[in-house]
Amino acid sequence: MKIALRGLTKKFGFQTVLDAVDFEVEFAHTLALIGPSGGGKSTLLRLLAGLDAPDAGEILVDGKPLPWDEEHLRLHRSRTGIVFQAFNLFPHLSALGNVMLPLTGVHRLDVATARERAMDVLKRFHLAEHASKQPAQLSGGQRQRVAIARALAVDPTFLLLDEPTSALDPEMTAEVLDVIAELRESEKPIILVTHEMGFARRSADRVAFIAQGGVLECAAAEEFFQHPRQPAVKQFLERILKY
């Protein structure tokens, strides 16, 4: 997968989060976005998802510019799997109902076909026995697995994961990271915002550091962690990896 940013700018009020960013990266499966809080990682992910529009510039995905008119954006969103840190499951629906919803509501599958596809993906993530449970009856790790199942059920072009373990305790974090690692077998490209440095080092093809309004450094995972070039990146890694 190839992502290119051309003069990408995004502001919120008087704050410029991404400032005329020019950046290009190609990766086989997983791109990890890391950096300080407020540095622009989640903003970039929302732009890639078509949930927000830039104030200037453009994004190209595999050479094709991302559209910003609403009709084409709806099509882009329907082809993109998105998982947020807060699960975003509908509390009144069962796990099965949550996974079925985009299949029937967005992709217009009939109920029987949607149910079959949803159950197949729930089985893949060892959630079949929990299909009838509502989110409140599931653990945090199970809720995040349902969210990942829902994102995959629509057969997306690629997956965007925004700090999917930040709301979980260590045991549940490990559970969800195992699921994400297994997604490498799905052949769906993944762009992942994460604070889990060990996971990024082991599982990402490339790692990009986002701070100060732009992408300060991007390299193959092992090279990034072993030989960071930019002083800001070195300082960040020394602080994060100290303990």
CYANA upper distance limits for C-alpha pairs under 8 A (distance plus 0.5 A):
  1 MET  CA     26 GLU  CA      6.04
  1 MET  CA     27 PHE  CA      5.99
  1 MET  CA     28 ALA  CA      6.69
  1 MET  CA     29 HIS  CA      7.82
  1 MET  CA     61 VAL  CA      8.07
  1 MET  CA     62 ASP  CA      6.57
  1 MET  CA    189 PRO  CA      7.17
  2 LYS  CA     24 GLU  CA      7.86
  2 LYS  CA     25 VAL  CA      6.22
  2 LYS  CA     26 GLU  CA      4.71
  2 LYS  CA     27 PHE  CA      7.07
  2 LYS  CA     61 VAL  CA      6.45
  2 LYS  CA     62 ASP  CA      5.28
  2 LYS  CA     63 GLY  CA      7.78
  3 ILE  CA     24 GLU  CA      6.24
  3 ILE  CA     25 VAL  CA      5.97
  3 ILE  CA     26 GLU  CA      6.90
  3 ILE  CA     59 ILE  CA      7.80
  3 ILE  CA     60 LEU  CA      6.34
  3 ILE  CA     61 VAL  CA      5.45
  3 ILE  CA     62 ASP  CA      6.76
  3 ILE  CA     63 GLY  CA      8.25
  4 ALA  CA     22 ASP  CA      8.04
  4 ALA  CA     23 PHE  CA      6.17
  4 ALA  CA     24 GLU  CA      4.75
  4 ALA  CA     25 VAL  CA      7.02
  4 ALA  CA     59 ILE  CA      6.30
  4 ALA  CA     60 LEU  CA      5.53
  4 ALA  CA     61 VAL  CA      7.16
  4 ALA  CA     63 GLY  CA      8.21
  5 LEU  CA     21 VAL  CA      6.85
  5 LEU  CA     22 ASP  CA      5.65
  5 LEU  CA     23 PHE  CA      5.52
  5 LEU  CA     24 GLU  CA      6.76
  5 LEU  CA     57 GLY  CA      8.03
  5 LEU  CA     58 GLU  CA      6.51
  5 LEU  CA     59 ILE  CA      5.27
  5 LEU  CA     60 LEU  CA      6.97
  6 ARG  CA     20 ALA  CA      7.91
  6 ARG  CA     21 VAL  CA      6.84
  6 ARG  CA     22 ASP  CA      5.31
  6 ARG  CA     23 PHE  CA      7.36
  6 ARG  CA     57 GLY  CA      5.94
  6 ARG  CA     58 GLU  CA      5.78
  6 ARG  CA     59 ILE  CA      6.91
  7 GLY  CA     19 ASP  CA      8.09
  7 GLY  CA     20 ALA  CA      4.48
  7 GLY  CA     21 VAL  CA      5.32
  7 GLY  CA     22 ASP  CA      5.79
  7 GLY  CA     56 ALA  CA      7.31
  7 GLY  CA     57 GLY  CA      4.98
  7 GLY  CA     58 GLU  CA      7.23
  8 LEU  CA     18 LEU  CA      7.21
  8 LEU  CA     19 ASP  CA      7.10
  8 LEU  CA     20 ALA  CA      5.17
  8 LEU  CA     21 VAL  CA      5.24
  8 LEU  CA     22 ASP  CA      7.27
  8 LEU  CA     54 PRO  CA      7.23
  8 LEU  CA     55 ASP  CA      8.25
  8 LEU  CA     56 ALA  CA      6.22
  8 LEU  CA     57 GLY  CA      4.68
  8 LEU  CA     58 GLU  CA      6.22
  8 LEU  CA     59 ILE  CA      7.78
  9 THR  CA     16 THR  CA      7.98
  9 THR  CA     17 VAL  CA      8.05
  9 THR  CA     18 LEU  CA      5.40
  9 THR  CA     19 ASP  CA      5.25
  9 THR  CA     20 ALA  CA      5.28
  9 THR  CA     21 VAL  CA      7.06
  9 THR  CA     54 PRO  CA      6.30
  9 THR  CA     55 ASP  CA      6.01
  9 THR  CA     56 ALA  CA      5.51
  9 THR  CA     57 GLY  CA      6.65
 10 LYS  CA     16 THR  CA      6.57
 10 LYS  CA     17 VAL  CA      6.26
 10 LYS  CA     18 LEU  CA      5.54
 10 LYS  CA     19 ASP  CA      7.27
 10 LYS  CA     53 ALA  CA      8.39
 10 LYS  CA     54 PRO  CA      5.50
 10 LYS  CA     55 ASP  CA      5.66
 10 LYS  CA     56 ALA  CA      7.55
 11 LYS  CA     15 GLN  CA      6.03
 11 LYS  CA     16 THR  CA      4.76
 11 LYS  CA     17 VAL  CA      6.13
 11 LYS  CA     18 LEU  CA      7.51
 11 LYS  CA     54 PRO  CA      8.40
 11 LYS  CA     55 ASP  CA      7.21
 12 PHE  CA     16 THR  CA      6.91
 12 PHE  CA     17 VAL  CA      7.76
 16 THR  CA    213 GLY  CA      7.53
 17 VAL  CA     38 GLY  CA      8.41
 17 VAL  CA     39 GLY  CA      7.39
 17 VAL  CA     40 GLY  CA      6.10
 17 VAL  CA     43 THR  CA      8.18
 17 VAL  CA    212 GLN  CA      8.34
 17 VAL  CA    213 GLY  CA      5.76
 18 LEU  CA     40 GLY  CA      6.83
 18 LEU  CA     44 LEU  CA      8.45
 18 LEU  CA    212 GLN  CA      8.49
 18 LEU  CA    213 GLY  CA      4.80
 18 LEU  CA    214 GLY  CA      6.23
 19 ASP  CA    213 GLY  CA      5.48
 19 ASP  CA    214 GLY  CA      6.77
 20 ALA  CA     56 ALA  CA      8.08
 20 ALA  CA     57 GLY  CA      7.60
 20 ALA  CA    214 GLY  CA      8.27
 21 VAL  CA    213 GLY  CA      8.03
 21 VAL  CA    214 GLY  CA      5.98
 21 VAL  CA    215 VAL  CA      7.68
 23 PHE  CA    215 VAL  CA      7.55
 25 VAL  CA    218 CYS  CA      8.47
 27 PHE  CA     31 LEU  CA      7.17
 27 PHE  CA    205 ASP  CA      6.67
 27 PHE  CA    206 ARG  CA      7.04
 28 ALA  CA    189 PRO  CA      7.69
 28 ALA  CA    205 ASP  CA      7.19
 29 HIS  CA    184 ARG  CA      7.21
 29 HIS  CA    187 GLU  CA      7.49
 29 HIS  CA    188 LYS  CA      7.42
 29 HIS  CA    189 PRO  CA      5.07
 29 HIS  CA    190 ILE  CA      6.55
 29 HIS  CA    204 ALA  CA      8.05
 29 HIS  CA    205 ASP  CA      7.01
 30 THR  CA    184 ARG  CA      8.34
 30 THR  CA    189 PRO  CA      6.41
 30 THR  CA    190 ILE  CA      5.21
 30 THR  CA    191 ILE  CA      6.35
 30 THR  CA    192 LEU  CA      7.81
 30 THR  CA    203 SER  CA      7.74
 30 THR  CA    204 ALA  CA      5.31
 30 THR  CA    205 ASP  CA      5.82
 30 THR  CA    206 ARG  CA      7.32
 31 LEU  CA    190 ILE  CA      6.79
 31 LEU  CA    191 ILE  CA      5.31
 31 LEU  CA    192 LEU  CA      6.70
 31 LEU  CA    204 ALA  CA      6.13
 31 LEU  CA    205 ASP  CA      6.53
 31 LEU  CA    206 ARG  CA      5.59
 31 LEU  CA    207 VAL  CA      6.28
 31 LEU  CA    208 ALA  CA      7.88
 32 ALA  CA    191 ILE  CA      6.45
 32 ALA  CA    192 LEU  CA      5.31
 32 ALA  CA    193 VAL  CA      6.38
 32 ALA  CA    194 THR  CA      7.37
 32 ALA  CA    200 ALA  CA      6.58
 32 ALA  CA    204 ALA  CA      6.40
 32 ALA  CA    205 ASP  CA      8.43
 32 ALA  CA    206 ARG  CA      6.91
 32 ALA  CA    207 VAL  CA      5.26
 32 ALA  CA    208 ALA  CA      6.75
 33 LEU  CA     41 LYS  CA      6.84
 33 LEU  CA    191 ILE  CA      7.84
 33 LEU  CA    192 LEU  CA      6.46
 33 LEU  CA    193 VAL  CA      5.22
 33 LEU  CA    194 THR  CA      6.99
 33 LEU  CA    207 VAL  CA      6.49
 33 LEU  CA    208 ALA  CA      5.51
 33 LEU  CA    209 PHE  CA      6.54
 33 LEU  CA    210 ILE  CA      7.38
 34 ILE  CA     41 LYS  CA      7.53
 34 ILE  CA    193 VAL  CA      6.64
 34 ILE  CA    194 THR  CA      6.44
 34 ILE  CA    195 HIS  CA      6.97
 34 ILE  CA    207 VAL  CA      7.73
 34 ILE  CA    208 ALA  CA      6.76
 34 ILE  CA    209 PHE  CA      5.57
 34 ILE  CA    210 ILE  CA      6.77
 35 GLY  CA     39 GLY  CA      6.93
 35 GLY  CA     41 LYS  CA      7.85
 35 GLY  CA    195 HIS  CA      8.39
 35 GLY  CA    209 PHE  CA      5.76
 35 GLY  CA    210 ILE  CA      5.71
 35 GLY  CA    211 ALA  CA      6.54
 35 GLY  CA    236 PHE  CA      8.06
 36 PRO  CA    210 ILE  CA      8.14
 36 PRO  CA    211 ALA  CA      7.06
 36 PRO  CA    236 PHE  CA      8.29
 38 GLY  CA    211 ALA  CA      8.47
 39 GLY  CA    210 ILE  CA      6.43
 39 GLY  CA    211 ALA  CA      4.84
 39 GLY  CA    212 GLN  CA      6.77
 39 GLY  CA    213 GLY  CA      7.18
 40 GLY  CA     44 LEU  CA      6.59
 40 GLY  CA    210 ILE  CA      6.90
 40 GLY  CA    211 ALA  CA      7.07
 40 GLY  CA    213 GLY  CA      7.30
 40 GLY  CA    214 GLY  CA      8.22
 41 LYS  CA     45 LEU  CA      6.89
 41 LYS  CA    193 VAL  CA      6.99
 41 LYS  CA    210 ILE  CA      6.70
 42 SER  CA     46 ARG  CA      6.67
 42 SER  CA    162 ASP  CA      6.98
 42 SER  CA    193 VAL  CA      7.47
 43 THR  CA     47 LEU  CA      6.79
 44 LEU  CA     48 LEU  CA      6.70
 45 LEU  CA     49 ALA  CA      6.65
 45 LEU  CA    160 LEU  CA      7.34
 45 LEU  CA    162 ASP  CA      7.78
 45 LEU  CA    191 ILE  CA      8.45
 45 LEU  CA    193 VAL  CA      8.40
 46 ARG  CA     50 GLY  CA      6.71
 46 ARG  CA     51 LEU  CA      5.74
 46 ARG  CA     52 ASP  CA      6.27
 47 LEU  CA     51 LEU  CA      6.50
 47 LEU  CA     52 ASP  CA      5.60
 47 LEU  CA     53 ALA  CA      6.53
 47 LEU  CA     54 PRO  CA      7.43
 48 LEU  CA     59 ILE  CA      7.95
 49 ALA  CA     76 HIS  CA      8.19
 49 ALA  CA     77 ARG  CA      6.72
 49 ALA  CA     80 THR  CA      7.15
 49 ALA  CA     82 ILE  CA      7.86
 49 ALA  CA    160 LEU  CA      7.87
 50 GLY  CA     66 LEU  CA      8.44
 50 GLY  CA     68 TRP  CA      8.14
 50 GLY  CA     73 LEU  CA      6.61
 50 GLY  CA     76 HIS  CA      7.54
 50 GLY  CA     77 ARG  CA      6.74
 51 LEU  CA     77 ARG  CA      8.31
 53 ALA  CA     68 TRP  CA      7.17
 54 PRO  CA     58 GLU  CA      8.02
 58 GLU  CA     65 PRO  CA      7.25
 58 GLU  CA     66 LEU  CA      7.55
 59 ILE  CA     65 PRO  CA      6.15
 59 ILE  CA     66 LEU  CA      6.03
 60 LEU  CA     64 LYS  CA      5.47
 60 LEU  CA     65 PRO  CA      4.66
 60 LEU  CA     66 LEU  CA      6.24
 61 VAL  CA     65 PRO  CA      6.89
 61 VAL  CA     66 LEU  CA      7.33
 67 PRO  CA     72 HIS  CA      6.55
 67 PRO  CA     73 LEU  CA      6.59
 68 TRP  CA     72 HIS  CA      7.58
 68 TRP  CA     73 LEU  CA      6.49
 69 ASP  CA     73 LEU  CA      6.55
 70 GLU  CA     74 ARG  CA      6.62
 71 GLU  CA     75 LEU  CA      7.33
 72 HIS  CA     76 HIS  CA      6.77
 73 LEU  CA     77 ARG  CA      6.57
 74 ARG  CA     78 SER  CA      6.67
 75 LEU  CA     79 ARG  CA      7.02
 76 HIS  CA     80 THR  CA      6.94
 77 ARG  CA     81 GLY  CA      8.33
 78 SER  CA    106 VAL  CA      7.45
 78 SER  CA    107 HIS  CA      8.05
 78 SER  CA    154 VAL  CA      8.28
 78 SER  CA    156 PRO  CA      8.12
 79 ARG  CA    154 VAL  CA      7.82
 79 ARG  CA    155 ASP  CA      7.87
 79 ARG  CA    156 PRO  CA      5.19
 79 ARG  CA    157 THR  CA      6.11
 79 ARG  CA    158 PHE  CA      8.17
 80 THR  CA    151 ALA  CA      8.31
 80 THR  CA    156 PRO  CA      5.41
 80 THR  CA    157 THR  CA      6.32
 80 THR  CA    158 PHE  CA      6.18
 80 THR  CA    159 LEU  CA      6.66
 80 THR  CA    160 LEU  CA      8.01
 81 GLY  CA    151 ALA  CA      4.87
 81 GLY  CA    152 LEU  CA      6.77
 81 GLY  CA    154 VAL  CA      7.91
 81 GLY  CA    155 ASP  CA      8.45
 81 GLY  CA    156 PRO  CA      5.88
 81 GLY  CA    157 THR  CA      8.10
 81 GLY  CA    158 PHE  CA      6.72
 81 GLY  CA    159 LEU  CA      5.06
 81 GLY  CA    160 LEU  CA      6.57
 82 ILE  CA    148 ILE  CA      8.49
 82 ILE  CA    151 ALA  CA      6.33
 82 ILE  CA    159 LEU  CA      6.39
 82 ILE  CA    160 LEU  CA      5.31
 82 ILE  CA    161 LEU  CA      6.51
 82 ILE  CA    162 ASP  CA      8.42
 83 VAL  CA     87 PHE  CA      7.37
 83 VAL  CA    147 ALA  CA      6.67
 83 VAL  CA    148 ILE  CA      6.65
 83 VAL  CA    151 ALA  CA      7.19
 83 VAL  CA    159 LEU  CA      8.33
 83 VAL  CA    160 LEU  CA      6.77
 83 VAL  CA    161 LEU  CA      5.32
 83 VAL  CA    162 ASP  CA      6.70
 83 VAL  CA    164 PRO  CA      7.28
 84 PHE  CA     88 ASN  CA      7.33
 84 PHE  CA    161 LEU  CA      6.66
 84 PHE  CA    162 ASP  CA      5.45
 84 PHE  CA    163 GLU  CA      7.28
 84 PHE  CA    164 PRO  CA      6.38
 85 GLN  CA    161 LEU  CA      8.42
 85 GLN  CA    162 ASP  CA      6.28
 85 GLN  CA    163 GLU  CA      5.67
 85 GLN  CA    164 PRO  CA      4.80
 85 GLN  CA    165 THR  CA      6.89
 85 GLN  CA    166 SER  CA      6.63
 85 GLN  CA    167 ALA  CA      6.97
 86 ALA  CA    164 PRO  CA      8.12
 86 ALA  CA    167 ALA  CA      7.30
 87 PHE  CA    143 ARG  CA      6.99
 87 PHE  CA    144 GLN  CA      6.04
 87 PHE  CA    147 ALA  CA      6.35
 87 PHE  CA    164 PRO  CA      8.35
 88 ASN  CA    147 ALA  CA      7.97
 89 LEU  CA     98 ASN  CA      6.99
 89 LEU  CA    135 PRO  CA      7.46
 89 LEU  CA    143 ARG  CA      8.19
 89 LEU  CA    147 ALA  CA      7.34
 90 PHE  CA     98 ASN  CA      6.98
 90 PHE  CA    135 PRO  CA      8.10
 91 PRO  CA    134 GLN  CA      6.83
 91 PRO  CA    135 PRO  CA      6.16
 91 PRO  CA    136 ALA  CA      7.46
 92 HIS  CA    134 GLN  CA      7.17
 93 LEU  CA     97 GLY  CA      5.75
 93 LEU  CA     98 ASN  CA      6.37
 93 LEU  CA    134 GLN  CA      6.35
 93 LEU  CA    135 PRO  CA      8.18
 94 SER  CA     98 ASN  CA      6.62
 94 SER  CA    131 ALA  CA      7.01
 94 SER  CA    132 SER  CA      5.68
 94 SER  CA    133 LYS  CA      5.52
 94 SER  CA    134 GLN  CA      4.69
 94 SER  CA    135 PRO  CA      7.27
 95 ALA  CA     99 VAL  CA      6.92
 95 ALA  CA    130 HIS  CA      7.46
 95 ALA  CA    131 ALA  CA      5.46
 95 ALA  CA    132 SER  CA      6.63
 95 ALA  CA    133 LYS  CA      6.39
 95 ALA  CA    134 GLN  CA      6.40
 95 ALA  CA    135 PRO  CA      7.19
 95 ALA  CA    146 VAL  CA      6.87
 96 LEU  CA    100 MET  CA      6.59
 96 LEU  CA    115 ARG  CA      8.00
 96 LEU  CA    118 ALA  CA      6.94
 96 LEU  CA    119 MET  CA      7.44
 96 LEU  CA    122 LEU  CA      8.23
 96 LEU  CA    131 ALA  CA      5.36
 96 LEU  CA    132 SER  CA      6.81
 97 GLY  CA    101 LEU  CA      6.49
 98 ASN  CA    102 PRO  CA      8.40
 98 ASN  CA    146 VAL  CA      8.36
 98 ASN  CA    150 ARG  CA      7.41
 99 VAL  CA    103 LEU  CA      8.00
 99 VAL  CA    118 ALA  CA      6.18
 99 VAL  CA    146 VAL  CA      7.68
 99 VAL  CA    147 ALA  CA      8.16
 99 VAL  CA    149 ALA  CA      7.22
 99 VAL  CA    150 ARG  CA      4.82
 99 VAL  CA    151 ALA  CA      8.42
 99 VAL  CA    153 ALA  CA      7.49
100 MET  CA    104 THR  CA      6.79
100 MET  CA    114 ALA  CA      6.14
100 MET  CA    115 ARG  CA      6.70
100 MET  CA    118 ALA  CA      6.24
100 MET  CA    150 ARG  CA      7.99
101 LEU  CA    105 GLY  CA      6.15
101 LEU  CA    106 VAL  CA      8.26
102 PRO  CA    106 VAL  CA      5.47
102 PRO  CA    107 HIS  CA      6.94
102 PRO  CA    150 ARG  CA      8.30
102 PRO  CA    154 VAL  CA      7.75
103 LEU  CA    107 HIS  CA      5.43
103 LEU  CA    108 ARG  CA      6.70
103 LEU  CA    109 LEU  CA      6.20
103 LEU  CA    114 ALA  CA      6.24
103 LEU  CA    153 ALA  CA      8.09
103 LEU  CA    154 VAL  CA      6.84
104 THR  CA    108 ARG  CA      5.03
104 THR  CA    109 LEU  CA      5.33
104 THR  CA    110 ASP  CA      6.86
104 THR  CA    111 VAL  CA      7.11
104 THR  CA    114 ALA  CA      6.95
105 GLY  CA    109 LEU  CA      8.43
107 HIS  CA    154 VAL  CA      8.29
109 LEU  CA    113 THR  CA      6.81
109 LEU  CA    114 ALA  CA      6.29
110 ASP  CA    114 ALA  CA      6.62
111 VAL  CA    115 ARG  CA      6.45
112 ALA  CA    116 GLU  CA      6.75
113 THR  CA    117 ARG  CA      6.73
114 ALA  CA    118 ALA  CA      6.45
115 ARG  CA    119 MET  CA      6.55
116 GLU  CA    120 ASP  CA      6.70
117 ARG  CA    121 VAL  CA      6.95
117 ARG  CA    153 ALA  CA      7.26
118 ALA  CA    122 LEU  CA      6.68
118 ALA  CA    149 ALA  CA      8.42
118 ALA  CA    150 ARG  CA      8.14
118 ALA  CA    153 ALA  CA      6.76
119 MET  CA    123 LYS  CA      6.54
119 MET  CA    128 ALA  CA      7.13
119 MET  CA    131 ALA  CA      8.19
120 ASP  CA    124 ARG  CA      6.88
121 VAL  CA    125 PHE  CA      7.09
121 VAL  CA    149 ALA  CA      6.35
121 VAL  CA    152 LEU  CA      8.07
121 VAL  CA    153 ALA  CA      6.83
122 LEU  CA    126 HIS  CA      6.75
122 LEU  CA    127 LEU  CA      5.40
122 LEU  CA    128 ALA  CA      5.82
122 LEU  CA    131 ALA  CA      7.85
122 LEU  CA    146 VAL  CA      7.74
122 LEU  CA    149 ALA  CA      6.74
123 LYS  CA    127 LEU  CA      6.02
123 LYS  CA    128 ALA  CA      5.34
125 PHE  CA    145 ARG  CA      7.32
125 PHE  CA    149 ALA  CA      7.70
125 PHE  CA    179 VAL  CA      7.97
127 LEU  CA    131 ALA  CA      6.85
127 LEU  CA    142 GLN  CA      8.12
127 LEU  CA    146 VAL  CA      8.16
130 HIS  CA    138 LEU  CA      8.36
133 LYS  CA    137 GLN  CA      6.47
133 LYS  CA    138 LEU  CA      7.60
134 GLN  CA    138 LEU  CA      7.52
135 PRO  CA    143 ARG  CA      6.67
138 LEU  CA    142 GLN  CA      6.25
138 LEU  CA    143 ARG  CA      6.50
139 SER  CA    143 ARG  CA      6.66
140 GLY  CA    144 GLN  CA      6.76
140 GLY  CA    167 ALA  CA      8.32
140 GLY  CA    168 LEU  CA      6.75
140 GLY  CA    172 MET  CA      7.34
141 GLY  CA    145 ARG  CA      6.70
141 GLY  CA    168 LEU  CA      7.44
141 GLY  CA    172 MET  CA      5.36
141 GLY  CA    173 THR  CA      7.56
141 GLY  CA    175 GLU  CA      7.05
141 GLY  CA    176 VAL  CA      6.62
142 GLN  CA    146 VAL  CA      6.71
143 ARG  CA    147 ALA  CA      6.83
144 GLN  CA    148 ILE  CA      6.75
144 GLN  CA    164 PRO  CA      7.69
144 GLN  CA    176 VAL  CA      7.60
145 ARG  CA    149 ALA  CA      6.55
145 ARG  CA    176 VAL  CA      7.17
145 ARG  CA    179 VAL  CA      8.07
146 VAL  CA    150 ARG  CA      6.59
147 ALA  CA    151 ALA  CA      6.82
148 ILE  CA    152 LEU  CA      6.75
149 ALA  CA    153 ALA  CA      6.47
150 ARG  CA    154 VAL  CA      7.68
151 ALA  CA    155 ASP  CA      8.31
151 ALA  CA    156 PRO  CA      7.84
151 ALA  CA    159 LEU  CA      7.94
152 LEU  CA    156 PRO  CA      6.83
152 LEU  CA    159 LEU  CA      8.35
156 PRO  CA    188 LYS  CA      8.08
157 THR  CA    188 LYS  CA      7.18
157 THR  CA    189 PRO  CA      8.09
158 PHE  CA    188 LYS  CA      5.81
158 PHE  CA    189 PRO  CA      5.41
158 PHE  CA    190 ILE  CA      6.45
158 PHE  CA    191 ILE  CA      8.45
159 LEU  CA    188 LYS  CA      7.27
159 LEU  CA    189 PRO  CA      6.72
159 LEU  CA    190 ILE  CA      5.25
159 LEU  CA    191 ILE  CA      6.82
160 LEU  CA    190 ILE  CA      6.44
160 LEU  CA    191 ILE  CA      5.52
160 LEU  CA    192 LEU  CA      6.49
161 LEU  CA    190 ILE  CA      7.90
161 LEU  CA    191 ILE  CA      6.82
161 LEU  CA    192 LEU  CA      5.22
161 LEU  CA    193 VAL  CA      6.68
162 ASP  CA    192 LEU  CA      6.58
162 ASP  CA    193 VAL  CA      5.41
162 ASP  CA    194 THR  CA      7.55
163 GLU  CA    192 LEU  CA      7.67
163 GLU  CA    193 VAL  CA      5.63
163 GLU  CA    194 THR  CA      5.32
163 GLU  CA    195 HIS  CA      7.65
164 PRO  CA    176 VAL  CA      8.34
164 PRO  CA    194 THR  CA      8.04
165 THR  CA    172 MET  CA      8.37
165 THR  CA    173 THR  CA      5.78
165 THR  CA    176 VAL  CA      7.42
165 THR  CA    177 LEU  CA      8.15
165 THR  CA    194 THR  CA      8.44
166 SER  CA    173 THR  CA      8.39
166 SER  CA    195 HIS  CA      8.45
168 LEU  CA    172 MET  CA      6.17
168 LEU  CA    173 THR  CA      6.02
169 ASP  CA    173 THR  CA      6.43
170 PRO  CA    174 ALA  CA      6.75
171 GLU  CA    175 GLU  CA      6.91
172 MET  CA    176 VAL  CA      6.77
173 THR  CA    177 LEU  CA      6.58
174 ALA  CA    178 ASP  CA      6.60
175 GLU  CA    179 VAL  CA      7.10
176 VAL  CA    180 ILE  CA      6.80
177 LEU  CA    181 ALA  CA      6.57
177 LEU  CA    199 PHE  CA      7.98
178 ASP  CA    182 GLU  CA      6.77
179 VAL  CA    183 LEU  CA      7.00
180 ILE  CA    184 ARG  CA      7.92
181 ALA  CA    203 SER  CA      7.05
182 GLU  CA    186 SER  CA      8.25
183 LEU  CA    187 GLU  CA      7.90
183 LEU  CA    188 LYS  CA      7.95
184 ARG  CA    188 LYS  CA      7.70
194 THR  CA    200 ALA  CA      7.99
196 GLU  CA    200 ALA  CA      6.82
197 MET  CA    201 ARG  CA      6.59
197 MET  CA    241 LEU  CA      8.45
198 GLY  CA    202 ARG  CA      6.75
199 PHE  CA    203 SER  CA      6.26
199 PHE  CA    204 ALA  CA      8.17
200 ALA  CA    204 ALA  CA      5.66
200 ALA  CA    207 VAL  CA      7.77
200 ALA  CA    221 ALA  CA      7.68
201 ARG  CA    221 ALA  CA      5.79
201 ARG  CA    222 GLU  CA      6.74
201 ARG  CA    225 PHE  CA      7.63
202 ARG  CA    221 ALA  CA      8.11
204 ALA  CA    221 ALA  CA      6.62
205 ASP  CA    220 ALA  CA      6.35
205 ASP  CA    221 ALA  CA      6.36
206 ARG  CA    218 CYS  CA      7.40
206 ARG  CA    219 ALA  CA      5.99
206 ARG  CA    220 ALA  CA      4.76
206 ARG  CA    221 ALA  CA      5.42
207 VAL  CA    218 CYS  CA      6.05
207 VAL  CA    219 ALA  CA      6.22
207 VAL  CA    220 ALA  CA      6.72
207 VAL  CA    221 ALA  CA      5.90
207 VAL  CA    224 PHE  CA      7.25
208 ALA  CA    215 VAL  CA      7.18
208 ALA  CA    216 LEU  CA      8.16
208 ALA  CA    217 GLU  CA      6.28
208 ALA  CA    218 CYS  CA      4.67
208 ALA  CA    219 ALA  CA      7.27
209 PHE  CA    215 VAL  CA      6.21
209 PHE  CA    216 LEU  CA      6.23
209 PHE  CA    217 GLU  CA      5.83
209 PHE  CA    218 CYS  CA      6.78
209 PHE  CA    233 VAL  CA      7.62
210 ILE  CA    214 GLY  CA      6.15
210 ILE  CA    215 VAL  CA      5.01
210 ILE  CA    216 LEU  CA      6.50
210 ILE  CA    217 GLU  CA      8.10
211 ALA  CA    215 VAL  CA      6.96
211 ALA  CA    216 LEU  CA      7.19
212 GLN  CA    216 LEU  CA      8.48
216 LEU  CA    230 GLN  CA      7.68
216 LEU  CA    233 VAL  CA      8.22
217 GLU  CA    229 ARG  CA      8.09
217 GLU  CA    230 GLN  CA      7.41
217 GLU  CA    233 VAL  CA      8.03
218 CYS  CA    224 PHE  CA      7.63
219 ALA  CA    223 GLU  CA      6.81
219 ALA  CA    224 PHE  CA      5.74
220 ALA  CA    224 PHE  CA      6.41
221 ALA  CA    225 PHE  CA      6.88
222 GLU  CA    226 GLN  CA      6.42
223 GLU  CA    227 HIS  CA      5.92
223 GLU  CA    228 PRO  CA      7.66
224 PHE  CA    228 PRO  CA      5.64
225 PHE  CA    237 LEU  CA      8.18
228 PRO  CA    233 VAL  CA      6.82
228 PRO  CA    234 LYS  CA      6.25
229 ARG  CA    233 VAL  CA      7.71
229 ARG  CA    234 LYS  CA      7.62
230 GLN  CA    234 LYS  CA      6.82
231 PRO  CA    235 GLN  CA      6.60
232 ALA  CA    236 PHE  CA      6.63
233 VAL  CA    237 LEU  CA      6.66
234 LYS  CA    238 GLU  CA      6.56
235 GLN  CA    239 ARG  CA      6.68
236 PHE  CA    240 ILE  CA      6.58
237 LEU  CA    241 LEU  CA      6.16
237 LEU  CA    242 LYS  CA      8.43
238 GLU  CA    242 LYS  CA      6.16
